[in-house]
Amino acid sequence: MKKLLSIFACSLILSNSSFASGSHHAHDHKHEHKVHYKKFIVDTAHTTVGFSVRHMVISNVKGKFKQFEGKIKVNDQNVLHSFDLNMKAASIDTDNDNRDKHLRNSDFFDADKYPEIKFRSTKVIPLGGNEYKVIGDFTMKSTTKPVTLMLELNGPIKDPWGNTRLGASVKGKVNRKDFGLNFHKVMDAGGLLVGDEIKVEIELESIFKK
């Protein structure tokens, strides 16, 4: 009887030892598959943060922001993880000084009071190939609302100086009145002097930051 009890105790000890060993191995295996992300900083010299808006019903006025910063994150397989962008409202440029001054004042951006316009991605949906739907928080004039952008990611490539680069084309739409840009003037013939819908048009390059 003592011999049987001794054998049973040894078996129990070996069983617990094996279980502990197996758990430790599983934890290591999970650690080996940890996802690492690479950050790319937007290269402002080779990026255009542009937009267009309907003017007097018959045409589109195009503009851009001249001061901005942003970043893109991708995983080890270069799949998009996030996209963020900050723009300086006062840097708006539509190639017309009087119009730009009007856009900077309280009728539109009120740039002195609200100097930054921001986009922070909250969800990235792969659509196949190099195309993505990017949903994020868009903040303008202290109002934050969800905005959806379509992003086409290109690269990575090595430039002649050894830098790793990613490119992206980004498009979307924003209703200016959702963010307090409420300037409203109806022409005599009908139709708005300035349309409500702003089309976002961004062409960017970014550089890998170690």
Order of alpha helices (4+ residues) and beta strands (2+ residues): alpha-beta-beta-beta-beta-beta-beta-alpha-beta-beta-beta-beta-beta
